Each structure stands twice: as structure tokens, then as C-alpha cells.
Amino acid sequence: MHVIVVGAGIIGLSTAWKLRRRGVSVTVVDPNPAMGASHAAAGMLAPAAEVVWGQSPLYPLMRASADLYPDFAADLAAASGHDLGYSRAETFVCAGDRADLASLRELVDLQRSSGFDVSLIAGSRARDLEPSLAPGVCGAVTIPGDHSIDPRRVTAALLAVLRDDTVRARVNTLINAAGRTVGVELEDGTRLTADQVIVAAGSSCNDISGVPRLPLRQVWGEVIRLRVPEALTPLLTRTIRGLVNARPVYIVPRPDGELVLGATSREDGRSGTNAGGVHQLLRDAERLVPAILDCDITDITTRARPGSPDDVPIIGRIDPGCVVSTGFFRHGILLAPLGSDLTADLATGGDTAWAPSGSLAAVGPERFGSQNLPSNAPATQHTVLIQQPAGSHP
């Protein structure tokens, strides 16, 4: 069996790797592998901290994927020989002021009712454990089960194991014969055929002719990477998420002294780096960890996250020869193990009984019904108000 995977972000690459491990021949096609939303992402594996009101279909998916992560990371590290920057350090979600603390208390009740292990501690106790926290931090939620990984290292490892199966090119069109996708046509006119095609091109899925118009939106955001001076190392030992005047912010420490600070969230269609967004991130991070202003900025990245109307991924078959896997929004890194397994099963006719009950219905594109436009319909710009957890990410 031969499968073409269109898109080399963490979802497409993980799916291709899972297929190859099952003995399937794969070809991954992308003009700039691993340089989309995955390149910007901080890599928080945070099923508890990502719980927000009104997104209950996501809870079992996030929990199940987090449970798959240790084996996913260990297997990929062994196959590639790469260090993935996988950290089991717990997460703190901090309150910038009393109003933010009240919001965290409400979220704690929701997280506990959803079965997650979370505890609320005083700001003084949080500073005992993380001395770099600001005196104004008035409380924190501790989440021992929320961890982190370095997405850039993960995608580099995936590209290493898939090096011989990757084509650096842009897919223009799906090739259809008698109502079934049988391959893809590249920008230069080259045609590649396959038994199955998986479209995992993130927010670019609707740029491919022949793909039914999916209800995707581009959610742009800035992420800043910084280097901690040697005299301050380690600045943090845990991921610090927080609310500052109700705005979410996060700081993810890496073992090598890097910090990842994010993330803004906007749907204005502007691909450039927004100065106000960068200023806001640094200002809010300073409220939680003042010494962040003593660090060196090494990188500012702006990318679009592919979001669906309900913020739940879109995974499902669109014809007998094609499966789509997109719309992971800010959960792409966390959901990579589950999303790739589910997508691979759909492409190969595998058993999906292992997935949480109701998963296929929760992620299926058919849930949008008439919202799906015909494939030749023009794209439309729209803005959706986004409810985000403390320190939400790309």
C-alpha cells in the first residue's frame, strides 16, 4: 500500500511515521517541511490546563493523547537517535491579581470535575518552589500531569526518519478518478499516484484544488524565544502559565536554558509580526517573572494555527481515496499521537476502537453539515471570538 501525505507539520509527519511503522510505503509532500505552526509552537503537553468552558468534546481527546505521549516520545527518540527535549516537570498556572485568581478558582472546579489532578496553592508557596516568580503573584494552580516537549526537536526527528520519503514541493490539486482521489498534482505539473491521500496541510488545506471547502480559520500568533543568562540559570524549573488582567500568557523553560514565551491570538489575516503583540507578551510575562527582561531575545516567530469553528480537529474521510487531518488549532503538539494514529487507521481501514468513545463523531468533518462549501467556492474571511485557557498556545 502507498499513501501520500500532504503536509509536513507535526500531524502530517507523525502520521507518515506511524504508517511506515505499519509497513506502508509513504511519500510526504511539503514545500517547507516543519516550518508552519509546528515551528512556532511551545510544546506544552497540557490536557488539564487546556480545559476551558464549552469544549467538552476535547477533554477525552487531550487526556488520551497525553497518555500516549511517553511511548510516542520514547519510540521516536529510539528510531531517530534524537533528544526530543521531553520534560516531565509539572506546570504552574499563576494569577496576576485577585481577579485572575477568581478566574483560576472557577477553572480548577471544572478541571477537577473532568478528572484532572490539580491543586490551588498560595502565591507565597508558589514562590518557595519557583523563586523567580513575582511578589504580585497571588496564587497558582499546580498540575503535575501537564508536561512539555520541544516541537522543533520532534519535527527534526521525524524528518530524519522520513528523509528518503519526503518531497519538497507544493501540491496544487488532488487527482480524482470516478469520484475517488488517486493521487496529487504538484506545482510543476508532476503527478504522483497512491492508494490513499492524506491531506494534513494545516490552514493551507483549502488552497488545494479538489479538497472540499473546510471550515478552517487562520489564527495568527507571535511566539518569542529567549536565552537565559548563565548567571540566572535556571530561571525556571517548571512551565509557567498564567492570567494577567485576564490575558493568557506562558513561559516554557527548556533544559538548555531557552525560554519560549507566548502566545498572542488574532484573526486579522496579517502574517507579519505585530509589535503590539510582542510588547504585550513581554509586559505580561514580566508581571509573572520579572527577570525575563534580563534575558536575550533569540527568535520571534509568527505563524497561523488552523482552527475549526468549535476548536476541535477535523479528521475524516472525504472520499474513498482521501482523508483529511487538520484544524488542530493550539492543540496540534498535544494531539499528535492520537491524531496521527486515528488518521492512519482511517487511511488503512484499521480498527479505531482504541480511541475514546465518540471520537470519530467529535472530529468528523460531517459534523459541520451544510457549513462545508463546495471545493471551488471562494475562501471567506471571518472572525470568531476565542475562549482561551490560561497561557494558551499555538
N, C-alpha and C positions, 0 to 999 in steps of 0.2 A: 504494500500500500504506500502511496506517495501523497503527502499533504503539503500544500503551500501555505505558509503563514505570512500574512501581510501585516507588517508592523513589528518593530524590534525594540519596543519598550519592555518593561519587566513582564507584562502579561504575555505578549507575543513570544518573547524569548523563553519564559518559563514553560509555556505550552509546548513550544517546539522541543525543548529538552525532555519534557515528560513523554512526548510522543516518541522521540528517539529511543528513550529507555524502554519503551514497549516494542521496539523493533520496527517502528515505522520510519520510512525514508521521509525526510523533511527538507524543505527549502524555505528559508526566511528571506523576505524581500523588504528592504527599507533603504531609503537614500542616505539616512544619517542614523545608524543604529544607536540606540540608548541615549539619544540626545534630546528627547522630548521631556514630558513631565517627569519621567523617572530620574532624569539628570538633576532636576531641581529638588526632588523630594528629600525630606529629612530622615525618613525610615523609621518612624515610630510604630511599633507593633503594640497598639493600644486599644484593644477591644473595649475596655472599661471606660477609659477617658473619652472615647469616641461616642459613647451613648448620649443621645440627645432626645428630647421630646419629639414624638411623631415619626420616628424612624425605626419602629419595632421590627420590620422585616430584616433590617441589617444586623440586629443583635446576634441571632444564631449563626449567621454567616461569618461575622467577625470572630466570634468565640471559636468556631470550628477551625477557621483558618489559622488563628493564633496557636491552637493545639497542634496543628500540622507543622508549624514553623521549625521546631527543633530538629525534626527529621529532615525537612526540606533543606535547612541550612547545612546540616552535617553531611548529607548526601552530595550537595553541590560543592562544598568545600573539598570533599574527598575526590570528586570527579575532576575538579579543576585545579586543585592544589593551591587555591587562593584563600586568603584570610578575608572573611566577609564582614568583619567589624561587628559581629553579633554580640550584643551585650544583654545580660540578664539583670542589670541594675534596675531597681524599681523606679517608678515615676511619682513625682510630686506635682499636684495641681494647686497653685498658690493663689490667694486672694490679695489683690492690691489694696483693697479697703473694705470697710464693713459691708457696703452694698454688694460688692463682689463676693464676700463671704456668704451672704444670704443666698445668692445665686448658687454657690457651690453646695450649700446645705441641701437645696432642692434637688440638685443633680445627684448628690450622694444617695438620697432616698430612692431615686429612680434606678441608679446603678445597683444598689442593694436588692431592690425588688426584681431586678433582672438577673440576680445570682452572682454578681461580681463581688470580689473581696476588696473592700475599700474602707478606709478609716479616716476620720477627721481629727487633726491634731492642732494644737495651738501654734501660733507663729513662733513663740519662743522655742518650742520643741523642734520645729522645722529648722530654725537657725542653729540649734545644737547639732543637728545632723548635717546641715549644709550651711556652714558659716558664712558663705558669700551672699546669702540671701539678705535683702534689705531690711532695716529695722521696721519699715512700714508694712511688711508682710504680716497680715493679722490672722492667718490660718492657712492650713494646707490639707489636702486630701492625699493620703498615701495609697498607692496602688501597686502592690508587689508583683502582680501578674502582667503589668504593662512594660514591655522591654523595647529594644531598638536594634536596628541593623543599618549598615551603610549601603544605600541603594546603588551608589556608583560602583562599589566593590562587587555587589551582587550581579549587576548587569555586565561588568567586565568579566566575571567568572563565567556567566552564561555565554557571552560571546566567545570566550576561549574554548569552551567545549563544543560550540556550534560554528567555529571558524570556517570549516570547509563546507558548511551548508548555508552560508549567508551570501546573498546577492545585494550589492549596494546599488539600488535602482528604485525609481518611483513607479508604482502601479497606477496606471491610468484607468483601466477598465477590467471588469470581470468578463470572462468569455462564457457565453451561455449557449447551450445546445438543447433544444426541445425542453426548455423550462428547467434546466439543470446547469449549475456552474461547473465548468470543466477545466478552468484554468484562468490565467490572468494575462493581460497585455501590458507591457512595460512602456515607459515614456518614449523609448526609441523604436517602438513597434515590435520588439521581440515578444514572442508568445511562449508562455510556459504552461504546460498542462499538468493536471493532477487528479487524483481520485476525489480529493476533498480540498476545499479552500477555506481557511480561517481568516477572517478579517478582524485584526486586533490593532487597528491603526489609530486608536485614541480618538481625539477630536477631528482627525483627518478622514475618518471613515466616510463621511458624506461627500468628500472630494473625489471619491472613486466612482466612476460611472458603472451602473449596474447594481450598486448597493441600494436597497430600498432606503428612502429618506428616513433616517433615525432621529428621534427627538433628543438630539445632543446639544449641549450648550458649552461654550468655552468659558471657563472660569480662570481668569488670569491671576497670577500672584507673584510677588517678589520673595525671594529667599536669600539670606545673607550668610556667607561663611566667613568665620573669623579664626584667627590663631591666637591662642593664649600665650602671653609672655612667659618665659621659663620661670621667672620669679613668682608668678601667680599659679603655676601648675601644681596640682589640678585645681582649677577654679570651681568645677562642679563634679560630683560623682554620680549624679542621677539626672535623668531628663527632668527639666523644669518646665511645666506648662502653667499657664495662669490666665486670670482675668484681670485686666487693668481698665477701670472705668467701663466694664462690660465688654471690652475688646479682647479677643483671644490672642495669646502670644505663646511661643515655645522656644526653649533653648535646649538643644540636644548635644551633649558632650561626646566626643569620640576619644577612644583610648590614646590616640596620637596627639591630643591637645587641640584638635579642631573643635569649634563650636558651630552648630547650624541654628540660625535664628530665622524664624518665620511666623506666620506667613500671611501676606495680605490676600484679599479675595475680592475680585472685581469682575464685572461683566460688561466692560465698556468697549470691548473689541480692540483695545490698544495693546500692541505687542511690545512696546518699549518699556524700559524700567521707569517706574513712576517715582519721582523724587519725594513726593509726599508720603508714599507708602514706605520707602526706606527710612525716612525720618520718623514715621510713626512706630516702626518696628524697633528702632534704636531707643526711642523715648520710652516705650512701654517696657522693653527689656531692662532698661536702666532702673525703672521703678521696682523691679523684682531682684535684679542682680546688678548693683551699681558698677562693679568693676568691669562689666562688659565694655565700657567705654575706654578701658585701658588696653583692649585687645586690638589686633591688626585685622582690618578687613582684607580678605584674600579673594573674594569672589561674590558677585551679586548676580543672581540668575532670575530671569523672568520666563515663565512658561505658562501654557494653558492646560488646565486639567479638564478632562472630558466628563461633563456631568449630565446625568439624566434628569427628567423632571422631578423624580422622587429621590434622587441621590443614591439609588440602588443600581448596581451594574446591569448592563444589558447583555445577556448571554443566551444564545438560542439559535436554532436553525432557521434560515430564511429561504432555503430551497434544498432539494435533495443532495446538492453538492457543496453547500456553503453554510458555515456557522459564523456568527458574529460574536465578538467578545470585547466589549468596550463600556464606556460610561462609568468607570470605577471612581471617578471624582477624586477625593482626597484619600481614598482607601486602597489605591492600587497596590502599594507595597504590602500592606497588611493582608490583602485578599489574594495575593499572588499564588500561594499554594493551593487554596481552594478553587480560585478562578481557573487556574491552568488545568487542574485535574478535571474539573467539570467540563471545560471546553474540549479537552482531549477525549473525554468519554463521549461527548455528543458527536464529535467528528468520526470516531471509530466505532460507534454503536456499543460502547461499553456500558457497564452497569453503574447507574448513578444512585443506587440505594444507600450508599455510604453517606451521602450528603444529608444535611439537616432536613427534616420533614418540611415539604413545601418550598424547597429551594428553587426548583425549576420554574414553578409558577411565580415566585418572587422576582426572578431575574429575567424571565422570558420576555422577548420584545413584543409578544402578542398582548401583554398587559396594557399597552397603550392604545390598542384598538385603532380607531379612526385617526388618532394623532399621527400615525405613520403616514407620511406623504409619499406619492409615487416617486420613483428614483429620479425622474427628470424634472422634479419641481425645484424651483429656486430656493436656496437657503434663506432663512429669515433670521433677523436679529431680534432677540427678546431678552428681557431682564427678569430674573427670578430672585426674590428675596431669599437669602440663605440663612438658615439657623445653624450656628456652628457651636461645637463644644469648646471648652477652654483649650486654647492652644491648638486649634485645628490646623491641618497641614495639607500640602499638595499630594 
